[in-house]
Every structure is written in structure tokens, then in C-alpha cells.
Amino acid sequence: MTTDGFATTQLHTGYVPGTPQNTVATPIYQSSAYQFSSLAEARELFALRRRGNIYSRNGTPTQAVLEQRITALEGGVGAAAVGSGQAATAVAALALAGRGGHIVAASSLYGGTVDLFDTTLADLGIEVTFVDQDDLAAWRGAVRPTTRLLFAETVANPVAQVLDIRAVADIAHAAGVPLVLDNTVGTPYLIRVRDHGADIVVHSATKFIGGHGTSLGGLVVDLGTFDFAADPAKWPALFEPHWRFGDVALWDAFGRTGALTTLLKSRFVADLGPALSPFNAFQLLEGLETLDLRVGRHAASGLEIARFLADHPAVGRVFHPGLPDNPYAARAAEYYPRGVPSVFAFELADPGADDEAAFARVARVVDALRTIKLVANIGDARTLVCHPASMTHNHMTPDQLAAAGISWATIRISVGLEDTGDLIADLDRALREA
Ligand SMILES: Cc1ncc(COP(=O)(O)O)c(C=O)c1O
């Protein structure tokens, strides 16, 4: 494990300049496949007896640097990079809960994750029970003998519920399963979830890690904390010898620090194909070099904007855990000493009689914004808003929306890196004009 600080790690880990063209920046290795020095070497690599480059769906040197850097920042033992955050959640869930497993998940999740859990995984025979993430008895009560993981977001998007990670981790461990956290909004800079009991992290690197709204990517990070060997029968993909791996069990070949990432890469990413392109890996690495600077500023600006909105006569509730009257204020202060993530929501003060009236009011505000853009994304350098009920979460049923705390008057904002005063002026003008 590195002894370097966060900023040094985010710049240097995983890349050794001087090989082979002495570029100080990590190169984009844009090659579909790799040449072997001999057939004997190819045989060793294919049998996974040696690590090396084979074919870009299995991994690339550019991606390997990204994996090592995020692993170091999260304090893990290994990572698998994939083509999107959605793919990261999907391969993690399939690897852990395949063959008819069950997942207990928070009901406040990114809409795409709800879709994945609710329909696609259900079609594949993986059942998901959604629970109120603050109801610890509900987490406990939903666990079954077939449960294979608990899943939540560190700070749930869009209304910024702050997860009590330690409490949910304890429930997961008492049930003998890992806690998998989506730390896209939290980022490894604002929170190191390993220190609070999480076992596996997924990221949409598309957001704050890349930070510039240019490139999709995702990561699954194994923090190496979960003891799969305590109950091998639960994890046949890790403990049963498999002909694909020379009739050896992945756990026996790669152990606690390598078995899960090898399973992810050599089976689920290789078979399903959601590879990360070398170019996107490069873009994400570029963004990662300034993660601490950007995220610190995002957080400070977000808090200032939340305070402005909370005082505005046209605004009703503001869901920012940095505000003293927010129900998560104390938990946020405990878990996020460096600042609260800059993705949060607010409601208009007078939304109207029904959903359509609320939609019309929100549309007038959103369409009047000039500096702030209407975009279904978060974690961009630009400030973005979206209307979850009609956009990111539009597949959810009214009950699911209510469980996630979303109404038709809810506007999500992802505060970017512009001058905070300009953002406040833009919001103020749009709220007044509307
Ligand atoms: C919290 C969270 N997790 C996962 C995803 C999915 O990531 P991607 O769009 O990179 O597939 C998103 C996308 O918005 C997200 O906000």
C-alpha cells in the first residue's frame, strides 16, 4: 500500500515513465490486440499463469494505470475498469449474485441502477429487494439465505440522503455478505469507504473522476476486506475449480487480493464485453490528476449555492446535507469532513396542484437558465440541472419515486466549477423570471 498522500497518488500511481518511449504522461495504447514473443508466452498468458496484455477486451496498459490509481486512492487490493458505471454495477452484481442470488438494495438509487436491478437482473433470475436506506430493521429483515450482497450509494442521487455506512456494513457482515457501495457522488477524495466497513466500490468514472463530461467509464474496486473464504459454498464462482482456469479455483490461484478482480475481468468483462477504450481510460486518468482540487471546489461552491437557494422565496425544500436543518447534517459532518458532495436537489416553493402543474413550473425555471445547462449528467466541470421525474428517473413508478424522495417539483443540480457568483445570479434570474 502506498504511503504517498492523496494528491501524489492521484498523479503518479500505476505509471512508470521511461517504458518504452519515456513519455511522462500515461500513453494511450490504442491497440486491439498484443503481439506475443513466442507461442510458449501466449500459452502462459492465456492460462492466466502470467499477467500480461492479450487483447483489449481483457485489459490495456492505459486502463491498468487507471485501475492501480483508483485502487490506491480507495485503499483497495485491485480494480476492474469497464466501459461505463452501469457496466461496473452490472458485472459486480453478476459476479456476486449470479446463479439465482438475491440482493438487498437501497430504494434511493440512480434510475439506471433501479432499471438494471428491477428488470434486467430480475430477468436473469437475480432478485432485488429495495429498502429505505435509513431503516436498519428493513435491511436486516430483507436478508435471505440466498442474499449475496447489500448495495447502496454513499450519497444518494438526487435528494442527497447520506448513508450510515458503518451501520449497513455491520448488517451485511452479520449476514455473511459484502457491502457494495456506489461511491460515484462521494468520490474517494471526500470519503474513503473502506475506513467505514465497505467491501467493494463501484464508480461511474464518467462523473467526478473524469470530471470534464467527455468520457464514459466505470470501475469495480475490491477493497479486500470481505472474507469470502469464511463460507466458500456461497461463492462457487470463486471457489469451484473451473475448466476455464485450468481446473483450478480462482481463490486458490489468486487469493484474497486477486480472485474477485480476476473473476470480474476474465469472466464477466471478457464474456459480456463492456470494455473500456484506451482513449477513455486516458481521459479519465487526466481528470483523476486533479480530483482533489476539483472536488474540493465543487463541494464549497455547492454549499454556497444551497445556502442561497434555502433563502430564496421561490424555493421550497433544499436537500443539501451541509445545511444545518437537513436531517443528514450530523451524519454528513461525521462521514464527510472534507465537504459534502455537490450533487443535490431542491423543490420549487409553489409547485402547483398536480404533477403537470409542477412540471410546467419547473420547465419555466430550467428553460430560463443560461449559464447552467439542462443535461442528464453529474460531476461535470459545468453546472448541470435535470428534472429527475421526467428524465433520469422517468422509468420509476410513482411509489418508487416517492421512496426515492423525488417529486415532480424536484430539480437536481450538479454544481460545477464556474464562479459561484455567476451561478447564483443565473439561478436568481431564472427563479424570478419564472
Ligand atoms: C450514482 C450513479 N451511478 C451509476 C451511474 C451510471 O454510470 P454511467 O452513466 O457511467 O453508466 C450513474 C449515471 O448517472 C450515477 O449517477
The ligand as a Gaussian input file, in Angstrom:
#p B3LYP/6-31G(d) Opt

LIG

0 1
 C      -24.680000       7.340000      -8.990000
 C      -24.543000       6.775000     -10.368000
 N      -24.148000       5.510000     -10.524000
 C      -24.011000       4.957000     -11.742000
 C      -24.303000       5.668000     -12.886000
 C      -24.143000       5.005000     -14.218000
 O      -22.948000       5.445000     -14.790000
 P      -22.681000       5.558000     -16.353000
 O      -23.563000       6.629000     -16.889000
 O      -21.216000       5.867000     -16.430000
 O      -23.010000       4.249000     -16.958000
 C      -24.718000       6.985000     -12.786000
 C      -25.044000       7.762000     -14.003000
 O      -25.606000       8.830000     -13.945000
 C      -24.846000       7.564000     -11.481000
 O      -25.261000       8.825000     -11.327000

